[in-house]
Amino acid sequence: MSVQKSASLDLKSPGNEGLNEKSLRAQATQEQRLLLSLATPAVLAVIAIVVIPVGWLFYLSFTGSDGQLSLVNYQKMIEYKSYARTFVTTFEVSILTTLICILIGYPLAYFLAMLPERLAGFFMLAVLLPFWTSLLVRTYAWLVLLQKNGILNDFAMTIGLWDSPLKLVHNLTGTLIGMAHIMLPFLVLPLYGSMKKIQRDLMHAAANLGASPVQAFWKIYFPMSLSGMVAGSLIVFVLCLGFYVTPAVLGGGRVIMVATQITAILENQFDWGAASALGVVLLVVTMVILTLATKLFKLDAALFGKR
């Protein structure tokens, strides 16, 4: 007993406490250096792929035609109304596409969540199947289906739905159809994951307490699935802001979004400053939307399970 007491007193002495604190600090510093060395390749890749190009984009946006620092590129965006129309069209298409994906995707995700595991996995393959096909191929497939002499118009006139071919491409209608088809999986996946976390016993408990199926859905199920729907909607909306291929092909030059405008500026004017300014504004707007959505809807909990 006396030996144990003396050992404990030695450990609690000021000198030993100082040594323990120093050793712990040394171990913590060594661990931090080890983690930093492991993360160094990824950090360098992010700097090379993201930070440097974005920094160069900002620099070009503040550079005039004479190579001097200037705000002329941003002044053009204020003076010329075509830039404002481009941003209005971009947000209009993005919002409408997101709403269409919600209207189609929520019932689809609910249907998948109610199925048994094996059957849900089979139908989930159908949702993911478009990812196995090139985006350009899918876009041109819609062009073949929706054009005046396409399969859809021929079939509709054959069964008598309408008498003359409808103009379903090279306009906003065709653009929305193609973009909604491409963006739908990005909404279904997070929404399906959110719905699978909801316990079905809650619906049974609500029914036992006298709630009708409709009341149980709107008061219990829908609020609990709202985080997944918001996360999926935000993903769809942000991806739509920078979309190029589908509006260019199915829009036929009549649906001018920011990405399309940037391409036109580079091809016709070769003005890197104006194109960079458009990209910078779109990037800043996207970051603001993401920041506000994260704070308002607590997307960390929806996407990463944080509380």
C-alpha positions as CSV (number, residue, x, y, z in Angstrom):
1,M,0.0,0.0,0.0
2,S,2.8,2.4,0.9
3,V,4.5,1.7,-2.5
4,Q,1.3,2.4,-4.4
5,K,0.7,5.6,-2.5
6,S,4.2,6.8,-3.2
7,A,3.8,6.0,-6.9
8,S,0.5,7.9,-7.1
9,L,2.1,10.8,-5.4
10,D,5.0,10.8,-7.8
11,L,2.6,10.8,-10.8
12,K,0.6,13.7,-9.3
13,S,3.7,15.8,-8.6
14,P,4.1,19.0,-10.6
15,G,7.1,17.8,-12.5
16,N,5.4,14.6,-13.7
17,E,2.3,16.5,-14.7
18,G,4.4,18.8,-16.8
19,L,6.1,15.9,-18.5
20,N,2.8,14.2,-19.3
21,E,1.4,17.4,-20.7
22,K,4.5,17.8,-23.0
23,S,4.3,14.2,-24.2
24,L,0.6,14.6,-25.0
25,R,1.3,17.8,-26.9
26,A,4.1,16.1,-28.8
27,Q,1.9,13.1,-29.7
28,A,-0.9,15.5,-30.8
29,T,1.5,17.5,-33.0
30,Q,2.9,14.2,-34.5
31,E,-0.6,13.1,-35.3
32,Q,-1.5,16.4,-36.9
33,R,1.7,16.3,-39.1
34,L,0.9,12.7,-40.1
35,L,-2.7,13.6,-41.1
36,L,-1.4,16.6,-43.0
37,S,1.1,14.5,-44.9
38,L,-1.7,12.1,-45.8
39,A,-4.0,14.9,-46.9
40,T,-1.3,16.8,-48.8
41,P,-1.9,15.0,-52.2
42,A,-5.6,15.7,-52.0
43,V,-5.1,19.3,-51.0
44,L,-2.6,19.9,-53.9
45,A,-5.1,18.3,-56.3
46,V,-7.9,20.6,-55.1
47,I,-5.6,23.6,-55.4
48,A,-4.6,22.6,-58.9
49,I,-8.1,21.6,-60.1
50,V,-10.3,24.1,-58.3
51,V,-8.5,27.0,-56.6
52,I,-6.1,28.0,-59.4
53,P,-8.7,27.9,-62.2
54,V,-11.3,29.8,-60.2
55,G,-8.7,32.3,-59.2
56,W,-7.7,32.7,-62.8
57,L,-11.4,33.1,-63.7
58,F,-11.7,36.0,-61.2
59,Y,-8.6,37.6,-62.5
60,L,-9.8,37.5,-66.1
61,S,-13.2,38.9,-65.1
62,F,-11.4,42.0,-63.8
63,T,-9.2,42.4,-66.8
64,G,-10.1,44.7,-69.7
65,S,-9.3,44.3,-73.4
66,D,-6.1,46.3,-72.8
67,G,-4.9,43.9,-70.2
68,Q,-5.3,46.3,-67.3
69,L,-7.5,45.8,-64.2
70,S,-11.0,47.1,-64.9
71,L,-14.6,46.7,-64.1
72,V,-15.7,47.0,-67.7
73,N,-16.9,43.4,-68.0
74,Y,-19.2,43.9,-65.0
75,Q,-20.4,47.2,-66.4
76,K,-21.4,45.5,-69.6
77,M,-23.6,43.1,-67.6
78,I,-25.4,46.1,-66.1
79,E,-25.7,48.1,-69.3
80,Y,-26.8,45.4,-71.7
81,K,-30.3,43.9,-71.1
82,S,-29.3,40.7,-72.8
83,Y,-27.3,39.6,-69.8
84,A,-30.3,40.2,-67.5
85,R,-32.5,38.2,-69.8
86,T,-30.0,35.4,-69.8
87,F,-30.0,35.2,-66.0
88,V,-33.8,35.4,-65.9
89,T,-34.0,32.5,-68.4
90,T,-31.5,30.5,-66.5
91,F,-33.3,30.8,-63.2
92,E,-36.7,30.2,-64.9
93,V,-35.5,27.0,-66.5
94,S,-33.8,25.9,-63.3
95,I,-36.9,26.5,-61.1
96,L,-39.3,24.9,-63.5
97,T,-37.1,21.9,-63.9
98,T,-36.8,21.5,-60.2
99,L,-40.6,21.7,-59.7
100,I,-41.2,19.1,-62.5
101,C,-38.7,16.8,-60.8
102,I,-40.4,17.2,-57.5
103,L,-43.8,16.5,-59.0
104,I,-42.5,13.3,-60.6
105,G,-39.8,12.3,-58.2
106,Y,-41.7,12.5,-54.9
107,P,-44.4,9.9,-55.9
108,L,-41.6,7.7,-57.5
109,A,-39.4,7.8,-54.4
110,Y,-42.5,7.1,-52.2
111,F,-43.3,4.1,-54.4
112,L,-39.8,2.8,-54.1
113,A,-39.7,3.3,-50.3
114,M,-42.9,1.3,-49.9
115,L,-41.6,-1.7,-51.9
116,P,-39.8,-4.7,-50.3
117,E,-36.0,-4.4,-50.4
118,R,-35.3,-6.7,-53.4
119,L,-38.1,-5.2,-55.5
120,A,-37.0,-1.7,-54.6
121,G,-33.5,-2.5,-55.6
122,F,-34.7,-3.7,-59.0
123,F,-36.7,-0.5,-59.7
124,M,-33.8,1.6,-58.4
125,L,-31.7,0.2,-61.3
126,A,-34.3,1.6,-63.7
127,V,-33.8,5.0,-62.0
128,L,-30.0,4.8,-62.3
129,L,-30.0,3.4,-65.8
130,P,-29.8,6.8,-67.5
131,F,-26.4,7.3,-65.8
132,W,-25.0,4.5,-67.9
133,T,-25.8,6.4,-71.1
134,S,-24.0,9.5,-72.3
135,L,-25.7,12.8,-71.6
136,L,-25.3,13.8,-75.3
137,V,-26.9,10.6,-76.5
138,R,-29.9,11.0,-74.2
139,T,-30.4,14.6,-75.3
140,Y,-30.3,13.6,-79.0
141,A,-32.7,10.7,-78.2
142,W,-35.2,13.3,-77.0
143,L,-34.6,15.3,-80.1
144,V,-35.6,12.3,-82.2
145,L,-38.7,11.6,-80.1
146,L,-40.0,15.2,-79.9
147,Q,-39.3,16.6,-83.3
148,K,-42.2,17.4,-85.7
149,N,-41.6,14.1,-87.6
150,G,-40.6,12.3,-84.5
151,I,-42.1,9.2,-82.9
152,L,-44.2,11.0,-80.4
153,N,-46.0,13.3,-82.9
154,D,-46.5,10.4,-85.4
155,F,-48.0,8.2,-82.7
156,A,-50.2,11.0,-81.3
157,M,-51.6,11.8,-84.8
158,T,-52.1,8.1,-85.5
159,I,-54.4,7.6,-82.5
160,G,-56.1,11.0,-83.0
161,L,-54.7,13.0,-80.1
162,W,-54.0,16.0,-82.3
163,D,-54.3,16.6,-86.1
164,S,-51.0,18.5,-86.9
165,P,-47.5,18.0,-85.4
166,L,-46.8,20.0,-82.2
167,K,-43.6,21.9,-81.8
168,L,-42.0,20.2,-78.9
169,V,-38.4,21.0,-79.5
170,H,-36.3,24.1,-80.1
171,N,-38.3,25.8,-77.4
172,L,-38.8,25.9,-73.7
173,T,-41.0,22.8,-73.7
174,G,-38.4,20.5,-75.1
175,T,-35.7,22.0,-72.9
176,L,-37.8,21.3,-69.8
177,I,-38.6,17.7,-70.9
178,G,-35.0,16.8,-71.5
179,M,-33.6,18.5,-68.4
180,A,-36.3,17.0,-66.1
181,H,-35.5,13.5,-67.5
182,I,-31.7,14.0,-66.9
183,M,-32.1,15.6,-63.4
184,L,-34.8,13.3,-62.0
185,P,-32.3,10.7,-60.5
186,F,-30.5,13.5,-58.6
187,L,-33.8,14.2,-56.7
188,V,-35.0,10.7,-56.3
189,L,-31.8,9.3,-54.6
190,P,-31.6,11.7,-51.6
191,L,-35.4,11.7,-51.2
192,Y,-35.5,7.9,-51.3
193,G,-32.7,7.7,-48.6
194,S,-34.7,10.2,-46.4
195,M,-37.9,8.1,-46.8
196,K,-36.2,4.8,-45.9
197,K,-35.2,6.3,-42.6
198,I,-38.9,6.9,-41.6
199,Q,-40.3,4.1,-39.5
200,R,-43.5,2.7,-40.8
201,D,-44.7,2.1,-37.2
202,L,-45.2,5.9,-37.0
203,M,-47.9,5.7,-39.6
204,H,-49.6,2.7,-37.9
205,A,-49.5,4.6,-34.6
206,A,-51.1,7.6,-36.2
207,A,-53.8,5.4,-37.6
208,N,-54.4,3.8,-34.2
209,L,-54.9,7.3,-32.8
210,G,-57.6,8.0,-35.3
211,A,-55.8,9.8,-38.1
212,S,-56.8,9.0,-41.6
213,P,-54.2,7.9,-44.2
214,V,-54.2,11.3,-45.7
215,Q,-53.8,13.0,-42.3
216,A,-51.0,10.6,-41.3
217,F,-49.1,11.3,-44.5
218,W,-49.3,15.1,-44.4
219,K,-48.7,15.5,-40.7
220,I,-46.1,12.7,-40.1
221,Y,-44.6,11.3,-43.3
222,F,-44.3,14.4,-45.4
223,P,-42.6,16.6,-42.8
224,M,-40.1,13.9,-42.0
225,S,-39.2,13.4,-45.7
226,L,-39.0,17.2,-46.3
227,S,-35.2,17.3,-45.6
228,G,-34.5,14.8,-48.4
229,M,-36.7,16.7,-50.8
230,V,-35.0,20.0,-50.1
231,A,-31.6,18.5,-50.5
232,G,-32.5,16.8,-53.8
233,S,-34.2,20.0,-55.0
234,L,-31.2,22.0,-54.2
235,I,-28.9,19.6,-56.1
236,V,-31.2,19.7,-59.1
237,F,-31.5,23.5,-59.1
238,V,-27.7,24.1,-58.7
239,L,-26.9,21.6,-61.5
240,C,-29.4,23.3,-63.8
241,L,-27.8,26.7,-63.3
242,G,-24.7,25.6,-65.2
243,F,-26.4,23.3,-67.8
244,Y,-25.2,23.6,-71.4
245,V,-25.8,20.5,-73.6
246,T,-29.6,20.0,-73.3
247,P,-30.6,23.7,-73.6
248,A,-28.3,24.1,-76.6
249,V,-29.7,21.0,-78.4
250,L,-33.3,21.0,-77.4
251,G,-33.6,24.8,-77.1
252,G,-32.4,25.3,-80.6
253,G,-30.8,28.6,-79.8
254,R,-34.0,30.0,-78.4
255,V,-33.4,29.1,-74.8
256,I,-30.3,31.1,-73.9
257,M,-28.9,30.2,-70.5
258,V,-25.7,31.4,-68.9
259,A,-23.5,28.5,-70.1
260,T,-24.9,29.0,-73.6
261,Q,-24.2,32.7,-73.4
262,I,-20.6,32.1,-72.3
263,T,-20.0,29.8,-75.3
264,A,-21.5,32.3,-77.7
265,I,-19.2,35.1,-76.3
266,L,-16.1,32.9,-76.7
267,E,-17.0,31.7,-80.2
268,N,-18.1,35.0,-81.6
269,Q,-16.2,37.6,-79.7
270,F,-13.4,35.6,-78.1
271,D,-13.8,37.9,-75.1
272,W,-12.4,35.9,-72.1
273,G,-13.1,38.8,-69.7
274,A,-16.8,39.0,-70.4
275,A,-17.2,35.2,-70.3
276,S,-15.3,35.0,-67.1
277,A,-17.5,37.7,-65.5
278,L,-20.6,35.7,-66.3
279,G,-19.0,32.7,-64.8
280,V,-18.0,34.6,-61.7
281,V,-21.5,36.0,-61.2
282,L,-23.0,32.5,-61.6
283,L,-20.5,31.0,-59.2
284,V,-21.2,33.7,-56.6
285,V,-25.0,33.3,-56.9
286,T,-24.7,29.6,-56.6
287,M,-22.5,29.9,-53.4
288,V,-25.0,32.4,-51.9
289,I,-27.9,30.0,-52.6
290,L,-26.0,27.1,-51.1
291,T,-25.1,29.1,-48.0
292,L,-28.7,30.3,-47.4
293,A,-30.2,26.9,-48.0
294,T,-27.7,25.3,-45.6
295,K,-28.6,27.7,-42.9
296,L,-32.4,27.7,-43.5
297,F,-33.0,24.0,-44.1
298,K,-30.1,22.5,-42.1
299,L,-28.8,20.5,-45.1
300,D,-25.9,19.1,-43.0
301,A,-28.5,16.9,-41.3
302,A,-30.1,15.9,-44.5
303,L,-27.0,15.1,-46.4
304,F,-24.4,14.0,-43.8
305,G,-26.6,13.0,-40.8
306,K,-25.3,15.8,-38.6
307,R,-27.4,17.4,-35.9
